[in-house]
Amino acid sequence: MRSMTATRAALTVVAASALTLGLATSASAATSTRTVTDGGTTYNLSLTAPATAATAGQVISVSGTGYNPSQGIYVSLCVVDGAQGANKPTPCLGGADQSGSTGASHWVNNTFGGTFANSSKFGSGGSFSVQIFVKATLDDGSVCGQDVECAVVTRADHFDSNDRKYDVHVPITFQ
């Protein structure tokens, strides 16, 4: 009887350890960095987001530092093509979510941040910490990792949408 109890206890510990390891692995974060010069000022951009997410979708936390508080950005899951700053990350999950209904993007802007759904202002040092919803299948039906390459990105907001200086990509895989 004691050996059965000891065996069950050992199996419980092994199962709990495996579950904890699995959760820690899926929650591990990746960071991408980029240094840009804008108007004679150098910005050391850093973007951190999870490296993996659930295929069906989940809310993730994304943080960044070193951004220019005078240049608004969008934070979202987008299709990427090439190196950071080479091509505009698009399309993005949720598109222009002006109503805030999908939670798939967040607008960081020091003039209007906090006055609209899913928007906020930069913190000190051009920092931000936001939550966005990500999933593998985009609105056009393409699937990240199968049809297209996707990443959690920052990119200049609609006031300067052709500016590629603030594009930073953190690749993400879905499981």
Residue frames relative to the residue before (quaternion, step in Angstrom):
aa qw qx qy qz dx dy dz
M 1.0000 0.0000 0.0000 0.0000 0.00 0.00 0.00
R 0.6666 0.4935 -0.3086 0.4657 3.59 0.92 -0.86
S 0.6428 0.5185 -0.3451 0.4459 3.63 0.97 -0.71
M 0.6140 0.5306 -0.3462 0.4707 3.63 1.12 -0.66
T 0.6570 0.4989 -0.3065 0.4749 3.59 0.96 -0.87
A 0.6520 0.5043 -0.3092 0.4743 3.59 0.95 -0.85
T 0.6450 0.5146 -0.3188 0.4664 3.59 0.98 -0.82
R 0.6567 0.4987 -0.3100 0.4733 3.60 0.92 -0.87
A 0.6468 0.5175 -0.3180 0.4612 3.58 0.95 -0.83
A 0.6533 0.5070 -0.3099 0.4692 3.58 0.97 -0.86
L 0.6560 0.5032 -0.3099 0.4694 3.59 0.97 -0.85
T 0.6253 0.5364 -0.3333 0.4585 3.58 1.03 -0.76
V 0.6547 0.5046 -0.3057 0.4725 3.58 0.96 -0.89
V 0.6564 0.5006 -0.3111 0.4709 3.61 0.93 -0.88
A 0.6653 0.5003 -0.3061 0.4620 3.61 0.89 -0.89
A 0.6584 0.5015 -0.3081 0.4691 3.57 0.96 -0.86
S 0.6434 0.5182 -0.3183 0.4650 3.58 1.01 -0.80
A 0.6545 0.5065 -0.3108 0.4675 3.58 0.96 -0.86
L 0.6482 0.5098 -0.3131 0.4711 3.58 0.98 -0.84
T 0.6543 0.5062 -0.3087 0.4693 3.58 0.93 -0.87
L 0.6489 0.5037 -0.3160 0.4747 3.59 0.93 -0.85
G 0.6508 0.5175 -0.3127 0.4593 3.59 0.94 -0.85
L 0.6683 0.4823 -0.3017 0.4792 3.57 0.94 -0.83
A 0.6495 0.5108 -0.3289 0.4572 3.56 0.95 -0.79
T 0.6505 0.5125 -0.3201 0.4601 3.58 0.99 -0.80
S 0.7045 0.4614 -0.2855 0.4574 3.59 0.85 -0.92
A 0.7015 0.4449 -0.2726 0.4854 3.57 1.15 -0.47
S 0.4183 0.7192 -0.4762 0.2846 3.59 1.25 -0.02
A 0.3291 -0.7636 0.5318 0.1605 3.52 -1.03 0.80
A 0.2142 -0.7300 0.6335 0.1414 3.50 -1.31 0.50
T 0.1760 -0.7807 0.5925 0.0921 3.55 -1.13 0.64
S 0.1067 -0.7529 0.6457 0.0689 3.54 -1.06 0.85
T 0.1399 -0.7886 0.5954 0.0634 3.54 -1.08 0.76
R 0.0183 0.7732 -0.6337 0.0159 3.52 -1.26 0.44
T 0.1959 -0.7579 0.6106 0.1197 3.57 -1.01 0.80
V 0.0105 0.7982 -0.6004 0.0474 3.57 -0.78 1.06
T 0.2484 -0.7246 0.6175 0.1786 3.52 -1.26 0.46
D 0.0201 0.7919 -0.6055 0.0771 3.53 -0.78 1.09
G 0.8442 -0.0238 -0.0179 0.5351 3.58 -0.56 1.14
G 0.7082 -0.4645 0.2569 0.4655 3.58 1.08 0.70
T 0.6497 0.4677 -0.3230 0.5048 3.59 1.28 -0.03
T 0.2983 -0.7508 0.5638 0.1716 3.58 -0.96 0.87
Y 0.1208 -0.7793 0.6141 0.0317 3.54 -0.93 1.00
N 0.2043 -0.7544 0.6146 0.1068 3.55 -0.91 1.00
L 0.1422 -0.8328 0.5339 0.0345 3.54 -0.05 1.35
S 0.0021 -0.7711 0.6365 -0.0163 3.54 -1.07 0.80
L 0.0402 -0.7975 0.6013 -0.0286 3.56 -0.80 1.08
T 0.0552 -0.8042 0.5917 -0.0074 3.59 -0.77 1.05
A 0.1326 0.7632 -0.6179 0.1347 3.55 -0.93 1.04
P 0.6396 -0.5163 0.3809 0.4233 3.60 -1.18 0.32
A 0.4534 -0.6864 0.5024 0.2660 3.58 -1.11 0.70
T 0.7854 0.1627 -0.0935 0.5899 3.60 1.20 -0.46
A 0.0388 -0.7800 0.6244 0.0161 3.54 -1.26 0.52
A 0.6160 -0.5485 0.4176 0.3812 3.54 -1.28 0.32
T 0.5553 -0.6372 0.4282 0.3198 3.59 -0.90 0.95
A 0.6919 0.4898 -0.2772 0.4523 3.58 0.92 -0.91
G 0.6306 -0.5511 0.3196 0.4433 3.56 1.23 -0.36
Q 0.1192 0.7671 -0.6250 0.0815 3.51 -1.22 0.63
V 0.4786 -0.6171 0.5350 0.3223 3.54 -1.31 0.34
I 0.0776 -0.7967 0.5991 0.0182 3.57 -0.88 0.97
S 0.3930 -0.6805 0.5627 0.2566 3.55 -1.28 0.43
V 0.0705 -0.7810 0.6204 -0.0072 3.54 -0.96 0.97
S 0.0151 -0.8062 0.5914 -0.0044 3.57 -0.90 0.88
G 0.0492 -0.7963 0.6027 0.0158 3.51 -1.23 0.51
T 0.1013 -0.7682 0.6283 0.0696 3.52 -1.31 0.40
G 0.7612 0.4262 -0.2836 0.3980 3.52 -1.33 0.34
Y 0.4721 0.6925 -0.4338 0.3306 3.59 1.25 0.10
N 0.5284 -0.6088 0.4949 0.3244 3.54 -1.29 0.48
P 0.3489 -0.7730 0.4855 0.2124 3.64 -0.38 1.13
S 0.6146 0.5417 -0.3483 0.4556 3.60 1.25 -0.25
Q 0.7047 0.3847 -0.2476 0.5422 3.60 1.28 -0.23
G 0.3092 -0.7611 0.5415 0.1786 3.59 -0.47 1.15
I 0.1428 -0.7850 0.5992 0.0658 3.55 -1.21 0.60
Y 0.3065 -0.6699 0.6303 0.2450 3.50 -1.38 0.26
V 0.1724 -0.7302 0.6516 0.1113 3.54 -1.19 0.69
S 0.2440 0.7765 -0.5392 0.2163 3.58 -0.63 1.10
L 0.4809 -0.5735 0.5514 0.3685 3.54 -1.40 -0.02
C 0.0658 0.8177 -0.5638 0.0960 3.59 -0.62 1.12
V 0.5275 -0.5531 0.5269 0.3717 3.51 -1.37 0.24
V 0.1135 -0.7907 0.5996 0.0494 3.57 -0.92 0.92
D 0.0842 -0.7768 0.6241 0.0075 3.51 -1.16 0.76
G 0.8257 0.0960 -0.1067 0.5455 3.56 -0.26 1.25
A 0.7461 -0.4005 0.3056 0.4354 3.50 -1.39 -0.14
Q 0.6705 -0.4727 0.3847 0.4231 3.54 -1.30 0.36
G 0.8178 0.2331 -0.1877 0.4916 3.55 -0.82 1.01
A 0.5483 0.6265 -0.4036 0.3794 3.61 1.22 -0.20
N 0.7994 -0.0028 0.0539 0.5983 3.58 0.87 -1.00
K 0.5814 -0.5950 0.4272 0.3541 3.56 -1.09 0.70
P 0.4047 -0.6950 0.5323 0.2642 3.61 -0.80 0.97
T 0.3489 0.7138 -0.5341 0.2889 3.58 -0.51 1.20
P 0.5572 -0.1764 -0.8114 0.0025 1.63 -2.10 1.33
C 0.3497 -0.7191 0.5638 0.2066 3.51 -1.32 0.35
L 0.5927 -0.5789 0.4278 0.3613 3.56 -1.12 0.71
G 0.8186 0.2380 -0.1874 0.4880 3.56 -0.85 0.95
G 0.3202 -0.7667 0.5044 0.2350 3.60 1.23 -0.26
A 0.7294 -0.3307 0.3030 0.5166 3.55 -1.07 -0.78
D 0.1127 -0.8377 0.5342 0.0118 3.57 0.10 1.36
Q 0.0319 -0.8561 0.5157 -0.0024 3.58 0.52 1.18
S 0.6733 0.4835 -0.3040 0.4695 3.60 1.13 -0.50
G 0.4175 -0.7165 0.4602 0.3171 3.58 1.21 -0.41
S 0.4082 0.7618 -0.4332 0.2559 3.57 1.26 0.23
T 0.7356 0.4111 -0.2549 0.4743 3.63 1.03 -0.62
G 0.2917 -0.7724 0.5133 0.2343 3.59 1.07 -0.62
A 0.4600 0.7246 -0.4120 0.3060 3.57 1.30 0.18
S 0.7799 0.1757 -0.1416 0.5838 3.59 1.21 -0.14
H 0.1593 -0.7599 0.6230 0.0954 3.52 -1.29 0.42
W 0.2439 -0.7669 0.5819 0.1169 3.56 -0.96 0.95
V 0.0970 -0.7708 0.6290 0.0298 3.56 -0.80 1.08
N 0.2115 0.7677 -0.5595 0.2298 3.56 -0.49 1.25
N 0.4002 -0.7639 0.4553 0.2215 3.59 -0.68 1.04
T 0.6351 0.5115 -0.3485 0.4621 3.62 1.18 -0.24
F 0.8277 0.2018 -0.0626 0.5198 3.58 0.77 -1.06
G 0.4280 0.7329 -0.4471 0.2824 3.61 1.25 -0.18
G 0.7851 0.2928 -0.2476 0.4863 3.54 -0.93 0.95
T 0.6573 0.5016 -0.3219 0.4612 3.59 1.23 -0.21
F 0.7290 0.3140 -0.2034 0.5732 3.59 1.30 -0.20
A 0.6516 -0.4917 0.3955 0.4210 3.56 -1.28 0.36
N 0.8513 0.0882 -0.0972 0.5080 3.57 -1.10 0.78
S 0.5738 0.5392 -0.4222 0.4491 3.57 0.82 0.98
S 0.0294 0.7822 -0.6219 0.0237 3.53 -1.24 0.51
K 0.4884 -0.6265 0.5155 0.3214 3.54 -1.36 0.14
F 0.5832 -0.5505 0.4607 0.3803 3.55 -1.30 0.36
G 0.3795 -0.6728 0.5817 0.2546 3.53 -1.24 0.55
S 0.7561 -0.3474 0.2633 0.4882 3.56 -1.26 -0.23
G 0.8188 0.2277 -0.1841 0.4938 3.56 -1.11 0.71
G 0.5784 -0.6005 0.3787 0.4018 3.60 1.17 0.48
S 0.3962 0.7331 -0.4617 0.3042 3.57 1.09 0.73
F 0.0134 0.7673 -0.6408 -0.0234 3.52 -1.35 0.34
S 0.0535 -0.7475 0.6599 0.0541 3.52 -1.32 0.39
V 0.0728 0.8191 -0.5540 0.1298 3.55 -0.45 1.26
Q 0.2954 -0.7115 0.5969 0.2239 3.52 -1.32 0.15
I 0.0121 -0.7808 0.6246 -0.0100 3.55 -1.04 0.88
F 0.4276 -0.6652 0.5473 0.2742 3.54 -1.27 0.46
V 0.0296 -0.7897 0.6128 -0.0012 3.60 -0.91 0.92
K 0.0638 0.7588 -0.6479 0.0212 3.55 -1.26 0.55
A 0.6390 -0.5880 0.3542 0.3472 3.56 -1.20 0.54
T 0.7391 0.3843 -0.2280 0.5040 3.61 0.97 -0.78
L 0.3048 -0.7685 0.5414 0.1528 3.55 -0.70 1.15
D 0.7191 -0.4707 0.3057 0.4097 3.57 -1.29 0.29
D 0.6918 0.4638 -0.2835 0.4753 3.61 1.12 -0.61
G 0.6052 -0.5920 0.3340 0.4144 3.59 1.31 0.10
S 0.5238 0.6135 -0.4338 0.4013 3.61 1.21 -0.16
V 0.2963 -0.7670 0.5532 0.1334 3.54 -1.14 0.74
C 0.4660 -0.6788 0.5027 0.2634 3.54 -0.83 1.08
G 0.8005 0.2655 -0.2169 0.4915 3.55 -0.93 0.94
Q 0.7214 0.3527 -0.2390 0.5459 3.60 1.23 -0.28
D 0.8064 0.2236 -0.0929 0.5395 3.57 0.66 -1.14
V 0.8063 0.1056 0.0042 0.5820 3.56 1.06 -0.81
E 0.4187 -0.6543 0.5581 0.2916 3.55 -1.30 0.34
C 0.1028 -0.8163 0.5682 0.0148 3.59 -0.76 1.04
A 0.0157 -0.7706 0.6370 0.0125 3.51 -1.30 0.46
V 0.4517 -0.5738 0.5806 0.3600 3.51 -1.33 0.28
V 0.0345 -0.8462 0.5295 -0.0481 3.57 -0.64 1.10
T 0.1974 -0.6534 0.6911 0.2377 3.45 -1.48 0.11
R 0.0698 0.7648 -0.6394 0.0364 3.53 -1.19 0.65
A 0.6477 -0.5284 0.3705 0.4049 3.57 -1.18 0.57
D 0.4989 -0.6755 0.4593 0.2895 3.57 -1.03 0.81
H 0.7658 -0.4179 0.2634 0.4116 3.56 -1.35 0.03
F 0.5667 0.5836 -0.3959 0.4260 3.61 1.22 -0.18
D 0.7875 0.0853 -0.0451 0.6087 3.59 1.25 -0.36
S 0.0572 0.8870 -0.4572 0.0314 3.57 1.01 0.89
N 0.6729 0.4806 -0.3152 0.4657 3.63 1.15 -0.31
D 0.5109 0.6342 -0.4171 0.4035 3.59 1.30 0.00
R 0.1810 -0.8162 0.5437 0.0743 3.60 -0.53 1.15
K 0.4186 0.7386 -0.4561 0.2668 3.64 1.24 -0.02
Y 0.7679 0.3850 -0.1991 0.4717 3.60 0.97 -0.77
D 0.3992 0.6901 -0.4905 0.3519 3.57 1.25 0.46
V 0.1073 0.7478 -0.6479 0.0972 3.54 -0.75 1.11
H 0.1663 -0.8114 0.5587 0.0424 3.59 -0.85 1.03
V 0.0669 -0.7353 0.6714 0.0647 3.57 -1.06 0.82
P 0.3566 -0.7516 0.5087 0.2216 3.62 -0.35 1.20
I 0.0708 -0.7884 0.6109 0.0162 3.56 -1.08 0.77
T 0.1636 -0.7612 0.6181 0.1083 3.55 -1.10 0.74
F 0.3110 -0.7493 0.5595 0.1698 3.53 -1.17 0.59
Q 0.0245 -0.8016 0.5972 -0.0111 3.54 -1.05 0.81
